[in-house]
Amino acid sequence: MRNKTLTLQIGILLGFNFKKSVQALNFFAIQAGGTINKMKALKLIWLSDRLHLRFYSRPIVNDTYFALNYGPVASGTKDLVENTSFLTPIETSYRNQFIRTDAENIYQYYSIAPIDPKVFSQTDLAMMRKIFETFGHLTEFELSEESHKYPEWKRFESHLESKTASRFEMDYKDFFAAVQGNQHNIFSLDEVTLEDSKAIFIENGYIYQLV
């Protein structure tokens, strides 16, 4: 059954899915009571992508991740939550149907409509719920500190400290690495299953390049 589930995940995403990204932002705002800190939401989305990738061989929003001083950041999702000029008119229009920000508090955003569950698979929603159950009580700064324990960020730690650049593009394959001494076991998988999942992800990546 697991292999069948993994197979069904293949090819679902061929690029950044801005609708999923907006709905993930909306999901976490609703889970938090209708409003949430932007940095906290971005960390929860990274953790959700990490969890889903390890179990189902693909991330949820398929964004490009960068390591910054305060942890991993999904680039396209950051543009959406901050409503930047990099957005296309279609992305802006879709974003504004579901979330909004106020000039009075630029660090928060609000949900203004229920999520559209059709953009997600059942596993997407299950993993996001699990992440919120595990990490939703932490503040944005606690989540930032938590993110510094993870290998996909730690490989750039010395570069960030030396200020050779302000950000570094991350590699999804690093999301499969274990977190040393981490108290959260939700990312734990047996070695064979994890290697299976990683192999499927890498194979899919080659398929995407040929599409």
CYANA upper distance limits for C-alpha pairs under 8 A (distance plus 0.5 A):
  1 MET  CA      5 THR  CA      6.72
  2 ARG  CA      6 LEU  CA      6.68
  3 ASN  CA      7 THR  CA      6.60
  4 LYS  CA      8 LEU  CA      6.77
  5 THR  CA      9 GLN  CA      7.13
  5 THR  CA     56 TYR  CA      8.10
  6 LEU  CA     10 ILE  CA      7.43
  6 LEU  CA     56 TYR  CA      6.01
  6 LEU  CA     57 SER  CA      7.31
  6 LEU  CA    197 SER  CA      8.38
  9 GLN  CA     56 TYR  CA      7.33
  9 GLN  CA     57 SER  CA      7.85
  9 GLN  CA     58 ARG  CA      7.64
 10 ILE  CA     58 ARG  CA      8.38
 10 ILE  CA    204 ASN  CA      7.13
 11 GLY  CA    204 ASN  CA      7.52
 11 GLY  CA    208 TYR  CA      8.07
 13 LEU  CA     17 ASN  CA      7.76
 13 LEU  CA     62 ASN  CA      7.47
 14 LEU  CA    208 TYR  CA      6.51
 15 GLY  CA     62 ASN  CA      6.70
 15 GLY  CA     63 ASP  CA      8.10
 16 PHE  CA     61 VAL  CA      6.74
 16 PHE  CA     62 ASN  CA      5.42
 16 PHE  CA     63 ASP  CA      5.58
 16 PHE  CA     64 THR  CA      8.25
 16 PHE  CA     76 GLY  CA      8.12
 17 ASN  CA     21 SER  CA      6.79
 17 ASN  CA     61 VAL  CA      5.96
 17 ASN  CA     62 ASN  CA      6.92
 17 ASN  CA     63 ASP  CA      7.94
 18 PHE  CA     22 VAL  CA      6.61
 18 PHE  CA     61 VAL  CA      7.81
 18 PHE  CA     76 GLY  CA      8.08
 18 PHE  CA     77 THR  CA      7.93
 18 PHE  CA     91 GLU  CA      7.37
 19 LYS  CA     23 GLN  CA      6.62
 19 LYS  CA     91 GLU  CA      8.49
 19 LYS  CA     94 TYR  CA      7.93
 19 LYS  CA    119 VAL  CA      7.48
 20 LYS  CA     24 ALA  CA      6.42
 20 LYS  CA     60 ILE  CA      7.92
 20 LYS  CA     61 VAL  CA      6.11
 20 LYS  CA    119 VAL  CA      6.43
 20 LYS  CA    120 PHE  CA      7.33
 21 SER  CA     25 LEU  CA      6.77
 21 SER  CA     61 VAL  CA      5.96
 21 SER  CA     77 THR  CA      6.29
 21 SER  CA     80 LEU  CA      8.40
 22 VAL  CA     26 ASN  CA      6.62
 22 VAL  CA     77 THR  CA      7.85
 22 VAL  CA     80 LEU  CA      7.48
 22 VAL  CA     81 VAL  CA      8.24
 22 VAL  CA     94 TYR  CA      8.39
 22 VAL  CA     95 ARG  CA      6.47
 22 VAL  CA     98 PHE  CA      7.93
 22 VAL  CA     99 ILE  CA      8.28
 23 GLN  CA     27 PHE  CA      6.35
 23 GLN  CA     98 PHE  CA      8.11
 23 GLN  CA    115 ILE  CA      6.26
 23 GLN  CA    116 ASP  CA      7.20
 23 GLN  CA    119 VAL  CA      8.29
 24 ALA  CA     28 PHE  CA      6.84
 24 ALA  CA     45 ILE  CA      7.44
 25 LEU  CA     29 ALA  CA      6.81
 25 LEU  CA     41 ALA  CA      6.93
 25 LEU  CA     42 LEU  CA      8.31
 25 LEU  CA     45 ILE  CA      8.16
 25 LEU  CA     81 VAL  CA      7.91
 25 LEU  CA     99 ILE  CA      8.41
 26 ASN  CA     30 ILE  CA      6.71
 26 ASN  CA     98 PHE  CA      7.06
 26 ASN  CA     99 ILE  CA      6.85
 26 ASN  CA    110 TYR  CA      8.33
 26 ASN  CA    111 SER  CA      6.06
 26 ASN  CA    114 PRO  CA      8.19
 26 ASN  CA    115 ILE  CA      6.71
 27 PHE  CA     31 GLN  CA      6.67
 27 PHE  CA    115 ILE  CA      6.68
 28 PHE  CA     32 ALA  CA      6.58
 28 PHE  CA     36 ILE  CA      7.83
 28 PHE  CA     41 ALA  CA      6.84
 28 PHE  CA     44 LEU  CA      8.27
 28 PHE  CA    132 PHE  CA      8.10
 29 ALA  CA     33 GLY  CA      6.96
 29 ALA  CA     34 GLY  CA      5.49
 29 ALA  CA     35 THR  CA      5.28
 29 ALA  CA     36 ILE  CA      5.57
 29 ALA  CA     41 ALA  CA      8.05
 29 ALA  CA    109 TYR  CA      8.05
 29 ALA  CA    110 TYR  CA      6.86
 29 ALA  CA    111 SER  CA      6.31
 30 ILE  CA     34 GLY  CA      4.90
 30 ILE  CA     35 THR  CA      7.27
 30 ILE  CA    111 SER  CA      6.78
 30 ILE  CA    114 PRO  CA      8.45
 31 GLN  CA    132 PHE  CA      8.13
 32 ALA  CA     36 ILE  CA      6.62
 32 ALA  CA    136 GLY  CA      8.07
 34 GLY  CA    110 TYR  CA      6.31
 34 GLY  CA    111 SER  CA      5.89
 34 GLY  CA    112 ILE  CA      8.50
 35 THR  CA    108 GLN  CA      7.16
 35 THR  CA    109 TYR  CA      6.16
 35 THR  CA    110 TYR  CA      4.87
 35 THR  CA    111 SER  CA      6.77
 36 ILE  CA     40 LYS  CA      7.65
 36 ILE  CA     41 ALA  CA      7.25
 36 ILE  CA    108 GLN  CA      5.98
 36 ILE  CA    109 TYR  CA      6.39
 36 ILE  CA    110 TYR  CA      7.28
 37 ASN  CA     41 ALA  CA      6.81
 37 ASN  CA    107 TYR  CA      6.15
 37 ASN  CA    108 GLN  CA      4.84
 37 ASN  CA    109 TYR  CA      7.07
 37 ASN  CA    140 GLU  CA      7.44
 38 LYS  CA     42 LEU  CA      6.76
 38 LYS  CA     81 VAL  CA      7.47
 38 LYS  CA    107 TYR  CA      6.20
 38 LYS  CA    108 GLN  CA      5.98
 38 LYS  CA    109 TYR  CA      7.04
 39 MET  CA     43 LYS  CA      6.76
 39 MET  CA    107 TYR  CA      8.20
 39 MET  CA    140 GLU  CA      6.19
 40 LYS  CA     44 LEU  CA      6.76
 40 LYS  CA    139 THR  CA      7.12
 40 LYS  CA    140 GLU  CA      4.71
 40 LYS  CA    141 PHE  CA      8.30
 40 LYS  CA    143 LEU  CA      7.27
 41 ALA  CA     45 ILE  CA      6.68
 42 LEU  CA     46 TRP  CA      6.76
 42 LEU  CA     73 VAL  CA      6.88
 42 LEU  CA     74 ALA  CA      7.39
 42 LEU  CA     77 THR  CA      8.00
 42 LEU  CA     78 LYS  CA      7.67
 43 LYS  CA     47 LEU  CA      6.72
 43 LYS  CA     71 GLY  CA      8.36
 43 LYS  CA     72 PRO  CA      7.59
 43 LYS  CA     73 VAL  CA      7.60
 43 LYS  CA    140 GLU  CA      8.18
 43 LYS  CA    143 LEU  CA      7.05
 43 LYS  CA    144 SER  CA      7.75
 43 LYS  CA    147 SER  CA      8.29
 44 LEU  CA     48 SER  CA      6.60
 44 LEU  CA    128 MET  CA      8.44
 44 LEU  CA    131 ILE  CA      7.28
 44 LEU  CA    132 PHE  CA      7.61
 44 LEU  CA    135 PHE  CA      7.96
 44 LEU  CA    136 GLY  CA      8.20
 45 ILE  CA     49 ASP  CA      6.62
 45 ILE  CA    128 MET  CA      8.15
 46 TRP  CA     50 ARG  CA      6.63
 46 TRP  CA     72 PRO  CA      7.45
 46 TRP  CA     73 VAL  CA      7.58
 46 TRP  CA     74 ALA  CA      7.40
 47 LEU  CA     51 LEU  CA      6.61
 47 LEU  CA    131 ILE  CA      7.22
 48 SER  CA     52 HIS  CA      6.55
 48 SER  CA     59 PRO  CA      8.36
 48 SER  CA     60 ILE  CA      7.83
 48 SER  CA    127 MET  CA      6.47
 48 SER  CA    128 MET  CA      5.81
 48 SER  CA    131 ILE  CA      6.52
 49 ASP  CA     53 LEU  CA      6.38
 49 ASP  CA     58 ARG  CA      8.28
 49 ASP  CA     59 PRO  CA      4.99
 49 ASP  CA     60 ILE  CA      5.79
 49 ASP  CA     61 VAL  CA      7.62
 49 ASP  CA     62 ASN  CA      8.42
 50 ARG  CA     54 ARG  CA      6.81
 50 ARG  CA     59 PRO  CA      7.16
 50 ARG  CA    175 PHE  CA      6.35
 50 ARG  CA    176 PHE  CA      8.37
 51 LEU  CA     55 PHE  CA      6.92
 51 LEU  CA    127 MET  CA      7.11
 51 LEU  CA    186 ILE  CA      8.25
 51 LEU  CA    187 PHE  CA      6.50
 52 HIS  CA     56 TYR  CA      6.02
 52 HIS  CA     57 SER  CA      7.55
 52 HIS  CA     58 ARG  CA      6.93
 52 HIS  CA     59 PRO  CA      6.16
 52 HIS  CA     60 ILE  CA      7.21
 52 HIS  CA    123 THR  CA      8.03
 52 HIS  CA    124 ASP  CA      7.44
 52 HIS  CA    127 MET  CA      6.61
 53 LEU  CA     57 SER  CA      5.07
 53 LEU  CA     58 ARG  CA      4.84
 53 LEU  CA     59 PRO  CA      5.18
 53 LEU  CA     60 ILE  CA      8.17
 53 LEU  CA    175 PHE  CA      8.15
 53 LEU  CA    176 PHE  CA      8.36
 53 LEU  CA    197 SER  CA      8.31
 53 LEU  CA    201 PHE  CA      8.40
 54 ARG  CA     58 ARG  CA      8.10
 54 ARG  CA    175 PHE  CA      7.90
 54 ARG  CA    176 PHE  CA      6.50
 54 ARG  CA    187 PHE  CA      7.83
 54 ARG  CA    189 LEU  CA      8.50
 54 ARG  CA    194 LEU  CA      6.98
 54 ARG  CA    197 SER  CA      6.80
 54 ARG  CA    198 LYS  CA      7.66
 55 PHE  CA    189 LEU  CA      8.34
 55 PHE  CA    194 LEU  CA      7.88
 55 PHE  CA    197 SER  CA      7.12
 56 TYR  CA    197 SER  CA      7.01
 57 SER  CA    197 SER  CA      5.47
 57 SER  CA    198 LYS  CA      6.77
 57 SER  CA    200 ILE  CA      6.56
 57 SER  CA    201 PHE  CA      5.27
 58 ARG  CA     62 ASN  CA      8.19
 58 ARG  CA    201 PHE  CA      6.65
 60 ILE  CA    124 ASP  CA      6.67
 63 ASP  CA     74 ALA  CA      6.20
 63 ASP  CA     75 SER  CA      7.15
 63 ASP  CA     76 GLY  CA      6.68
 63 ASP  CA     77 THR  CA      7.70
 64 THR  CA     74 ALA  CA      6.17
 64 THR  CA     75 SER  CA      6.16
 64 THR  CA     76 GLY  CA      7.46
 64 THR  CA    169 GLU  CA      8.00
 64 THR  CA    170 MET  CA      8.15
 65 TYR  CA     72 PRO  CA      6.85
 65 TYR  CA     73 VAL  CA      5.92
 65 TYR  CA     74 ALA  CA      4.98
 65 TYR  CA     75 SER  CA      6.37
 65 TYR  CA    169 GLU  CA      6.49
 65 TYR  CA    170 MET  CA      5.89
 65 TYR  CA    171 ASP  CA      8.17
 66 PHE  CA     72 PRO  CA      6.12
 66 PHE  CA     73 VAL  CA      5.84
 66 PHE  CA     74 ALA  CA      7.05
 66 PHE  CA     75 SER  CA      7.33
 66 PHE  CA    167 ARG  CA      6.50
 66 PHE  CA    168 PHE  CA      5.74
 66 PHE  CA    169 GLU  CA      4.85
 66 PHE  CA    170 MET  CA      5.73
 67 ALA  CA     71 GLY  CA      6.14
 67 ALA  CA     72 PRO  CA      5.08
 67 ALA  CA     73 VAL  CA      6.91
 67 ALA  CA    153 TRP  CA      6.24
 67 ALA  CA    156 PHE  CA      7.43
 67 ALA  CA    167 ARG  CA      5.92
 67 ALA  CA    168 PHE  CA      5.66
 67 ALA  CA    169 GLU  CA      6.82
 67 ALA  CA    170 MET  CA      6.77
 68 LEU  CA     72 PRO  CA      6.61
 68 LEU  CA     73 VAL  CA      7.56
 68 LEU  CA    160 LEU  CA      7.69
 68 LEU  CA    166 SER  CA      6.90
 68 LEU  CA    167 ARG  CA      5.37
 68 LEU  CA    168 PHE  CA      7.51
 69 ASN  CA    157 GLU  CA      8.50
 69 ASN  CA    160 LEU  CA      6.87
 69 ASN  CA    166 SER  CA      8.05
 69 ASN  CA    167 ARG  CA      8.20
 70 TYR  CA    144 SER  CA      5.83
 70 TYR  CA    145 GLU  CA      7.98
 70 TYR  CA    148 HIS  CA      8.43
 71 GLY  CA    144 SER  CA      6.03
 71 GLY  CA    145 GLU  CA      8.21
 71 GLY  CA    147 SER  CA      6.07
 71 GLY  CA    148 HIS  CA      6.69
 71 GLY  CA    153 TRP  CA      7.06
 72 PRO  CA    147 SER  CA      7.57
 72 PRO  CA    153 TRP  CA      6.93
 73 VAL  CA     78 LYS  CA      7.65
 74 ALA  CA     78 LYS  CA      6.56
 75 SER  CA     79 ASP  CA      6.98
 76 GLY  CA     80 LEU  CA      6.86
 77 THR  CA     81 VAL  CA      6.70
 78 LYS  CA     82 GLU  CA      6.54
 79 ASP  CA     83 ASN  CA      6.17
 79 ASP  CA     84 THR  CA      5.70
 79 ASP  CA     86 PHE  CA      7.32
 79 ASP  CA     87 LEU  CA      7.36
 80 LEU  CA     84 THR  CA      7.27
 80 LEU  CA     87 LEU  CA      7.53
 80 LEU  CA     91 GLU  CA      8.18
 80 LEU  CA     92 THR  CA      8.02
 80 LEU  CA     95 ARG  CA      7.31
 81 VAL  CA     99 ILE  CA      8.50
 81 VAL  CA    109 TYR  CA      8.01
 82 GLU  CA    101 THR  CA      8.39
 83 ASN  CA     87 LEU  CA      7.59
 83 ASN  CA     92 THR  CA      7.50
 87 LEU  CA     91 GLU  CA      6.31
 87 LEU  CA     92 THR  CA      6.53
 88 THR  CA     92 THR  CA      6.69
 89 PRO  CA     93 SER  CA      6.52
 90 ILE  CA     94 TYR  CA      6.67
 91 GLU  CA     95 ARG  CA      6.51
 92 THR  CA     96 ASN  CA      6.63
 93 SER  CA     97 GLN  CA      7.13
 94 TYR  CA     98 PHE  CA      7.71
 95 ARG  CA     99 ILE  CA      6.57
 95 ARG  CA    100 ARG  CA      8.44
 96 ASN  CA    100 ARG  CA      6.69
 97 GLN  CA    112 ILE  CA      7.77
 97 GLN  CA    113 ALA  CA      7.59
 98 PHE  CA    111 SER  CA      6.42
 98 PHE  CA    112 ILE  CA      5.69
 98 PHE  CA    113 ALA  CA      5.53
 98 PHE  CA    114 PRO  CA      7.87
 98 PHE  CA    115 ILE  CA      8.00
 99 ILE  CA    109 TYR  CA      7.24
 99 ILE  CA    110 TYR  CA      5.92
 99 ILE  CA    111 SER  CA      5.11
 99 ILE  CA    112 ILE  CA      5.92
 99 ILE  CA    113 ALA  CA      7.87
100 ARG  CA    109 TYR  CA      6.16
100 ARG  CA    110 TYR  CA      5.80
100 ARG  CA    111 SER  CA      7.19
100 ARG  CA    112 ILE  CA      7.47
101 THR  CA    105 ASN  CA      8.03
101 THR  CA    106 ILE  CA      7.09
101 THR  CA    108 GLN  CA      7.13
101 THR  CA    109 TYR  CA      5.08
101 THR  CA    110 TYR  CA      6.76
102 ASP  CA    106 ILE  CA      6.62
102 ASP  CA    108 GLN  CA      8.30
102 ASP  CA    109 TYR  CA      7.73
120 PHE  CA    124 ASP  CA      6.21
120 PHE  CA    125 LEU  CA      7.06
121 SER  CA    125 LEU  CA      7.12
122 GLN  CA    126 ALA  CA      6.67
123 THR  CA    127 MET  CA      6.54
124 ASP  CA    128 MET  CA      6.79
125 LEU  CA    129 ARG  CA      6.60
126 ALA  CA    130 LYS  CA      6.71
127 MET  CA    131 ILE  CA      6.68
128 MET  CA    132 PHE  CA      6.75
129 ARG  CA    133 GLU  CA      6.64
130 LYS  CA    134 THR  CA      6.70
131 ILE  CA    135 PHE  CA      6.30
131 ILE  CA    136 GLY  CA      7.63
132 PHE  CA    136 GLY  CA      4.83
132 PHE  CA    137 HIS  CA      8.34
133 GLU  CA    137 HIS  CA      8.40
135 PHE  CA    143 LEU  CA      8.22
138 LEU  CA    142 GLU  CA      6.21
138 LEU  CA    143 LEU  CA      6.64
139 THR  CA    143 LEU  CA      6.66
140 GLU  CA    144 SER  CA      6.62
141 PHE  CA    145 GLU  CA      6.71
142 GLU  CA    146 GLU  CA      6.58
143 LEU  CA    147 SER  CA      6.57
144 SER  CA    148 HIS  CA      7.21
145 GLU  CA    149 LYS  CA      8.01
146 GLU  CA    150 TYR  CA      8.27
147 SER  CA    153 TRP  CA      7.65
148 HIS  CA    153 TRP  CA      6.63
148 HIS  CA    154 LYS  CA      6.67
149 LYS  CA    153 TRP  CA      8.07
149 LYS  CA    154 LYS  CA      7.21
149 LYS  CA    179 VAL  CA      7.17
149 LYS  CA    180 GLN  CA      8.10
149 LYS  CA    182 ASN  CA      8.17
150 TYR  CA    154 LYS  CA      6.53
150 TYR  CA    178 ALA  CA      8.32
150 TYR  CA    179 VAL  CA      5.94
150 TYR  CA    180 GLN  CA      8.47
151 PRO  CA    155 ARG  CA      6.55
151 PRO  CA    174 ASP  CA      7.06
151 PRO  CA    175 PHE  CA      7.84
151 PRO  CA    177 ALA  CA      6.95
151 PRO  CA    178 ALA  CA      7.78
151 PRO  CA    179 VAL  CA      6.92
152 GLU  CA    156 PHE  CA      8.36
152 GLU  CA    170 MET  CA      7.07
152 GLU  CA    171 ASP  CA      7.56
152 GLU  CA    172 TYR  CA      8.32
152 GLU  CA    174 ASP  CA      5.45
152 GLU  CA    175 PHE  CA      6.37
152 GLU  CA    177 ALA  CA      8.26
153 TRP  CA    157 GLU  CA      7.14
153 TRP  CA    170 MET  CA      8.04
154 LYS  CA    158 SER  CA      8.46
156 PHE  CA    160 LEU  CA      6.66
156 PHE  CA    168 PHE  CA      7.58
157 GLU  CA    161 GLU  CA      6.66
158 SER  CA    162 SER  CA      6.60
159 HIS  CA    163 LYS  CA      6.57
159 HIS  CA    164 THR  CA      6.31
159 HIS  CA    165 ALA  CA      7.66
160 LEU  CA    164 THR  CA      7.10
160 LEU  CA    165 ALA  CA      7.05
160 LEU  CA    166 SER  CA      6.97
160 LEU  CA    167 ARG  CA      7.73
170 MET  CA    174 ASP  CA      8.35
171 ASP  CA    175 PHE  CA      8.02
172 TYR  CA    176 PHE  CA      8.16
173 LYS  CA    177 ALA  CA      8.25
173 LYS  CA    198 LYS  CA      7.72
173 LYS  CA    202 ILE  CA      8.36
176 PHE  CA    194 LEU  CA      7.82
176 PHE  CA    198 LYS  CA      7.34
189 LEU  CA    193 THR  CA      7.02
189 LEU  CA    194 LEU  CA      6.34
190 ASP  CA    194 LEU  CA      6.67
191 GLU  CA    195 GLU  CA      6.60
192 VAL  CA    196 ASP  CA      6.64
193 THR  CA    197 SER  CA      6.67
194 LEU  CA    198 LYS  CA      6.67
195 GLU  CA    199 ALA  CA      6.55
196 ASP  CA    200 ILE  CA      6.81
197 SER  CA    201 PHE  CA      6.74
198 LYS  CA    202 ILE  CA      6.70
199 ALA  CA    203 GLU  CA      6.63
200 ILE  CA    204 ASN  CA      6.58
201 PHE  CA    205 GLY  CA      6.74
202 ILE  CA    206 TYR  CA      7.11
203 GLU  CA    207 ILE  CA      6.93
204 ASN  CA    208 TYR  CA      6.63
205 GLY  CA    209 GLN  CA      6.91
206 TYR  CA    210 LEU  CA      7.13
207 ILE  CA    211 VAL  CA      7.03
